Amino acid sequence: MSVNILIADEHTLIRRGIFSIINTLSASAINGETLNVIGDTDSPAGLVNLLSHNTVNILFSVLP
């Protein structure tokens, strides 16, 4: 099964760090699950756009 993840934070460093952690976890294939980062954004408008076009299982968001 694939788990779709969306990252939303105004800081590029945070988004890239979370992306890196997810890629590391995905390489270890936890319980046969595939972790798939479908995108990242730094704005609420971008978040709404990505959510309207994708099915998301996990949302990492620190947007105001």
ABEGO torsion letter per residue (X at the ends): XBBBBBBBBABAAAAAAAAAAAAAAAAAGBGGBBBBBAEBBABAAAAAAAAAABBBABBBBABX
